[in-house]
């Protein structure tokens, strides 16, 4: 088959069609060859296939499309036969992933879902052949559109394009029923409010009321799914306004400790200019800065964050309220201990002090102007002559002190490393001069300084 004949038209949808806007038409013309191959393969085997979900929404909004998902009329077993390298990622729910050279393409069989009894998953999934019924079961109108790639037309039975033009998030059908089917849609609704550079959208009246009345149903959703959506919300460009609305609507109280509707000062901190450059994990740590550490640990575990994610947030939390002294030696130690998080820590301290927050770990009482001065000094601080690694090891110290392996040796090595950083020593000879000046043999090694922040 010649490529100019691609893609082969598949079965037509049981829905009216609309001509694609010019920018969507252009996007279709530039789709990768492997996408056209998928469309044509399904078509040649008697199926219908449509681009659905986030790809349709994003291309209509003029945003970059990162993932392309399809809905097909063929059953998953048929898709596995047509595409032998397919991955049965969610085959019980009709989803397989097709391997391409450029990406994975998620393909889901058209479905008709039965009653939801637990607010999380349907009791039974039935395969369908109707695109109309498949789009009827989707959450919001902006996610209930489809594109027929071969015919270059769109299907928009619930007026998602119109809602996008109005900046409105509206449920497909009856809002209360949509949220009752899957309570995670509550968090998805707030995530879709954030339109990046385009600002914040709004909920239509019915959906807004349903969200407030059904917030408690998030308690039946698995913590892994909650964290997945919450992390995306925290990573959004307009996180401050979205989280403030979640707090006002009683949503945050369902999975975070505290009464968030009254936390006006803490929530306002998310509007600080520095926060715009923070990632989602750092923003989460900031929100938890006034929460006791034992509660922070509990909520991070409950939400099933990875060990790496939990450790990152807990390390930030433990240092809230702490500042280095404004001397060069202390700033060197501060930078050596925190490494790439040193500047971030000072920025967080500027945010918390600008909004008069009270970190649960306590801390120093320097004014925000003093922290700005520390940040400026840190930015001007030249690199260490010998880097951050210790110039000497335990064997070197044993040769010069007669110490044997043990705790005292390790403590002396730590002390020398700190002095190396503080004084910006450039060689082991300089470290030896310092060692000769110490009265280490006359002091209790438990009292020797170590390389750490805070002290």
C-alpha positions in Angstrom: 0.0 0.0 0.0 1.3 3.4 -0.9 1.7 5.8 2.0 -0.5 8.4 0.3 -3.5 6.1 0.7 -3.0 6.0 4.4 -4.7 5.9 6.7 -7.5 3.5 5.6 -10.9 4.8 6.8 -12.3 2.6 9.6 -15.9 2.1 10.7 -17.8 5.3 11.0 -18.9 6.4 14.5 -22.6 6.3 15.5 -22.3 10.1 16.1 -22.6 13.3 14.1 -19.2 14.6 12.9 -17.6 18.1 12.9 -14.9 19.4 10.6 -11.7 19.6 12.6 -10.4 23.1 13.3 -7.4 24.1 11.1 -4.8 23.5 13.9 -6.2 20.1 14.6 -6.2 19.3 10.9 -2.5 20.3 10.8 -1.8 18.0 13.8 -3.4 15.1 12.0 -1.3 15.7 8.9 1.9 15.5 11.0 1.1 12.3 12.9 3.9 9.7 13.0 3.8 6.9 10.4 3.3 4.4 13.2 0.0 6.0 14.2 -1.3 5.8 10.7 -0.2 2.1 10.6 -2.2 1.4 13.8 -5.3 3.1 12.3 -5.0 1.3 9.0 -4.5 -2.1 10.6 -7.6 -1.8 12.7 -9.6 -0.5 9.7 -8.5 -3.3 7.4 -9.7 -5.8 10.0 -13.2 -4.4 10.2 -12.8 -2.2 13.2 -13.4 1.4 14.2 -10.7 3.5 15.8 -10.6 7.0 17.2 -8.2 9.2 19.1 -9.7 9.9 22.5 -9.0 11.5 25.9 -6.3 13.9 26.7 -4.8 14.0 23.3 -8.0 15.4 21.8 -8.4 17.9 24.6 -4.8 19.1 24.4 -4.6 19.4 20.6 -7.9 21.4 20.6 -6.4 23.7 23.2 -3.2 24.2 21.1 -1.0 22.3 23.6 1.7 19.8 22.9 0.3 16.2 22.8 2.5 13.8 24.7 0.5 10.6 24.7 -2.0 9.3 22.1 -4.8 7.0 23.3 -7.3 5.2 21.1 -10.7 3.7 21.4 -11.5 0.8 19.2 -14.5 -1.4 18.4 -12.4 -4.6 18.3 -12.1 -6.7 21.5 -8.8 -6.8 23.3 -8.1 -10.4 22.3 -8.5 -9.4 18.6 -6.1 -6.5 19.2 -3.5 -8.8 20.7 -3.7 -11.0 17.6 -3.4 -8.1 15.3 -0.5 -6.6 17.2 1.6 -9.6 18.5 4.0 -7.3 20.4 1.1 -5.6 22.3 1.3 -5.4 26.1 -1.9 -6.5 28.0 -1.6 -3.6 30.4 -5.2 -3.7 31.5 -6.8 -6.3 29.4 -9.6 -7.1 31.9 -10.7 -3.5 31.3 -10.1 -3.7 27.6 -6.8 -1.9 27.5 -3.6 -3.0 25.6 -0.5 -0.9 24.9 0.9 -1.0 21.4 4.6 -0.6 20.9 5.8 2.0 18.5 9.3 3.2 17.7 8.5 6.6 19.2 6.0 5.8 21.9 3.6 3.4 23.5 0.0 3.8 22.4 -2.8 2.8 24.8 -5.8 1.3 23.1 -9.0 0.5 24.9 -12.0 -1.4 23.5 -15.3 0.5 23.5 -17.1 -0.3 26.7 -20.5 -0.3 28.4 -20.1 -0.3 32.1 -22.6 -1.5 34.7 -23.3 -0.2 38.2 -20.5 1.0 40.4 -20.9 -0.4 44.0 -17.7 0.8 45.7 -17.1 4.2 44.1 -13.9 2.9 42.5 -14.5 0.3 39.8 -17.5 -1.1 37.8 -18.9 -4.4 38.9 -18.8 -5.6 35.3 -17.2 -4.4 32.1 -18.9 -5.2 28.8 -17.4 -4.6 25.4 -19.4 -2.4 23.1 -19.3 -1.1 19.5 -20.9 2.3 20.1 -18.6 5.3 20.3 -21.6 7.3 21.5 -22.2 5.1 24.6 -18.4 4.9 25.3 -18.2 8.7 25.4 -21.3 8.9 27.6 -19.5 7.1 30.4 -16.5 9.5 30.5 -16.0 12.0 33.3 -16.0 15.5 31.8 -17.1 17.0 28.5 -13.6 18.1 27.6 -12.5 14.5 27.9 -15.5 13.1 25.9 -14.4 14.0 22.4 -12.9 11.8 19.7 -11.0 12.3 16.4 -11.4 10.1 13.3 -7.9 10.4 11.9 -8.7 9.0 8.5 -11.7 11.2 7.8 -10.2 14.2 9.7 -13.4 14.8 11.6 -14.3 15.2 15.3 -17.1 13.9 17.4 -18.2 16.1 20.3 -21.6 15.0 21.5 -21.3 16.7 24.9 -20.1 20.1 23.6 -16.6 19.8 25.1 -15.3 22.3 22.6 -17.9 24.9 23.7 -16.9 24.3 27.3 -13.3 24.8 26.5 -14.1 28.1 24.9 -15.9 29.2 28.0 -13.2 27.8 30.3 -15.6 25.5 32.0 -15.3 22.0 33.6 -18.6 20.2 33.3 -19.5 16.6 33.9 -20.8 14.3 31.2 -24.5 13.8 32.1 -25.5 14.1 35.8 -22.5 15.3 37.9 -23.5 13.5 41.1 -23.7 10.2 39.2 -20.3 10.7 37.5 -18.6 11.3 40.8 -20.4 8.4 42.5 -19.0 6.0 39.8 -15.4 6.8 40.6 -14.6 9.2 43.4 -11.1 9.8 42.0 -12.9 12.0 39.5 -13.2 14.5 42.3 -9.4 15.1 42.2 -9.3 14.9 38.5 -11.8 17.7 38.3 -9.5 20.0 40.3 -6.5 19.0 38.3 -8.3 20.1 35.1 -9.0 23.5 36.5 -5.3 24.4 36.1 -4.8 25.4 32.5 -1.2 26.5 32.8 -0.5 29.8 31.1 -4.2 30.1 30.4 -4.9 30.4 34.1 -7.7 28.8 36.0 -11.0 27.5 34.6 -14.2 27.2 36.6 -16.7 24.4 37.5 -20.2 24.7 36.2 -22.7 25.1 39.1 -23.9 21.4 39.2 -20.4 20.0 39.2 -19.2 22.5 41.8 -22.0 21.5 44.2 -21.5 17.8 43.5 -17.8 18.1 44.3 -18.4 19.7 47.7 -21.1 17.2 48.6 -19.1 14.1 47.6 -15.7 15.1 48.9 -15.9 12.5 51.7 -16.1 9.7 49.1 -12.4 10.1 48.4 -11.9 7.9 51.5 -12.8 4.8 49.5 -10.2 5.6 46.8 -6.9 3.8 47.1 -4.1 6.0 48.4 -1.9 5.2 45.4 -4.5 6.7 43.1 -5.0 9.8 45.3 -1.2 10.4 45.4 -1.0 10.1 41.6 -3.6 12.9 41.1 -2.5 15.0 44.1 1.1 15.0 42.8 -0.1 16.2 39.4 -2.2 19.0 41.1 0.9 20.0 43.1 3.0 20.2 40.0 0.6 22.5 38.2 1.4 26.1 37.2 -1.5 27.6 39.2 -1.2 25.3 42.2 -1.9 28.0 44.7 -5.4 28.8 43.4 -6.3 25.2 42.8 -5.3 24.0 46.3 -7.0 27.0 47.9 -10.3 26.0 46.2 -9.7 22.3 47.3 -9.3 23.5 50.9 -12.4 25.7 50.7 -14.5 22.8 49.3 -13.4 20.4 52.0 -11.4 18.1 49.7 -8.0 18.4 51.4 -9.4 17.4 54.8 -10.2 13.9 53.3 -6.5 12.9 52.9 -4.4 15.5 54.7 -4.3 16.2 58.5 -5.9 19.4 59.7 -8.7 21.8 59.0 -7.6 23.3 55.7 -10.4 25.7 55.1 -9.0 27.9 57.9 -5.4 27.7 56.8 -5.5 31.0 54.8 -2.0 32.1 55.6 -0.4 28.8 54.8 -2.3 28.5 51.6 -1.3 32.0 50.6 2.3 30.9 50.7 1.7 28.8 47.6 1.3 32.1 45.7 4.8 33.3 46.5 6.9 33.9 43.4 9.6 31.4 44.5 7.0 28.6 44.6 6.4 28.9 40.9 9.8 27.3 40.3 9.4 24.5 43.0 8.4 21.0 42.0 5.4 19.2 43.3 7.3 17.4 46.2 8.8 20.7 47.4 5.4 22.4 47.4 3.9 19.5 49.4 6.7 19.9 52.0 5.9 23.6 52.2 2.2 22.8 52.8 3.2 20.5 55.6 5.7 22.8 57.3 3.4 23.5 60.3 2.4 19.9 60.7 4.2 17.8 63.4 6.8 15.5 61.9 5.1 12.3 63.2 1.9 13.3 61.3 4.0 14.2 58.2 5.6 10.7 58.3 2.2 9.1 58.7 0.5 10.9 55.8 3.4 10.3 53.4 3.2 6.6 54.3 -0.5 6.5 54.0 -0.4 8.1 50.5 2.1 5.4 49.5 4.9 7.8 48.3 8.0 6.0 47.3 10.9 5.8 49.8 12.8 8.4 47.8 9.8 10.8 47.7 9.2 10.4 51.5 12.9 10.9 52.3 13.0 14.1 50.2 10.0 15.7 51.9 11.1 14.6 55.4 14.6 16.0 54.9 13.1 19.4 53.9 10.6 19.3 56.8 13.3 18.6 59.4 15.3 21.7 58.3 12.4 24.2 58.3 13.2 27.2 60.5 17.0 26.5 60.5 19.5 29.0 59.0 23.3 28.9 58.8 25.2 31.7 60.5 26.3 34.4 58.0 30.0 33.6 58.1 31.9 32.1 55.2 33.0 29.0 57.1 29.3 28.3 58.1 28.1 29.0 54.6 30.6 26.6 53.2 29.5 23.8 55.6 25.8 24.6 54.8 26.5 24.3 51.1 28.6 21.1 51.5 25.9 19.4 53.5 22.8 20.4 51.5 24.6 20.5 48.1 22.0 21.3 45.4 19.3 21.9 48.0 21.1 24.7 49.8 19.6 27.5 47.6 16.2 25.8 47.7 16.3 25.7 51.5 16.9 29.4 51.7 14.2 30.1 49.2 11.8 28.0 51.4 12.9 30.0 54.4 12.1 33.2 52.6 8.6 31.9 51.7 7.8 30.8 55.3 9.1 33.9 56.9 7.4 36.2 54.3 4.1 34.7 55.4 4.8 34.4 59.1 4.5 30.6 59.1 5.5 28.7 62.2 7.4 25.5 61.3 6.6 22.6 63.6 10.3 22.0 64.2 10.8 25.6 65.6 13.8 27.5 64.4 15.6 30.8 64.4 14.0 34.2 64.3 15.9 36.0 61.6 13.8 38.4 59.5 13.2 37.7 55.8 15.7 40.4 54.7 18.5 38.5 56.5 17.6 35.4 54.6 17.8 37.3 51.3 21.3 38.4 52.4 22.3 34.8 53.1 21.0 33.7 49.7 23.0 36.5 48.0 26.1 35.5 49.9 25.6 31.8 49.0 25.2 32.7 45.3 28.6 34.6 45.5 30.4 31.9 47.4 33.2 30.5 45.2 33.6 26.8 44.7 35.8 25.0 47.2 39.4 24.5 46.1 39.3 20.7 46.6 35.6 20.1 46.3 33.4 18.6 49.0 35.0 15.2 49.4 37.4 14.5 52.2 41.1 14.9 51.3 42.2 12.3 53.8 41.0 8.8 54.7 41.1 6.7 57.9 44.4 5.0 56.9 46.0 8.4 56.5 44.8 9.5 60.0 46.0 6.2 61.6 49.5 6.7 60.3 49.7 10.2 61.9 47.9 9.6 65.1 48.3 6.0 66.1 44.6 5.6 66.4 43.1 2.2 65.6 39.9 1.5 63.7 36.9 2.5 65.8 34.5 5.3 66.6 37.2 7.8 67.6 38.9 7.4 64.3 35.6 8.0 62.4 34.8 11.1 64.6 38.3 12.6 64.0 37.9 12.0 60.2 34.6 13.9 60.4 36.1 16.7 62.4 39.0 17.1 59.9 36.5 17.0 57.0 34.5 19.8 58.5 37.6 21.9 59.1 38.7 21.2 55.5 35.3 22.7 54.3 35.2 25.6 56.8 38.7 26.7 55.9 38.6 25.8 52.2 41.8 23.6 52.5 43.4 22.7 49.2 45.6 19.7 50.0 46.3 16.9 52.5 49.4 18.8 53.7 47.1 21.7 54.8 44.9 19.1 56.6 48.0 17.7 58.3 48.9 21.2 59.6 45.4 21.6 61.0 45.6 18.1 62.6 48.8 19.1 64.4 47.1 22.1 65.9 44.2 20.1 67.4 44.2 18.9 71.0 42.3 15.8 69.9 44.1 13.5 72.3 43.0 15.6 75.3 39.3 15.8 74.5 36.3 13.4 74.5 35.8 12.4 70.9 32.0 12.5 71.5 32.3 16.3 71.6 34.2 16.7 68.4 32.4 18.8 65.7 30.9 17.0 62.7 30.0 18.1 59.2 26.3 18.6 59.5 23.4 21.1 59.2 21.7 22.2 61.3 24.2 22.0 64.1 
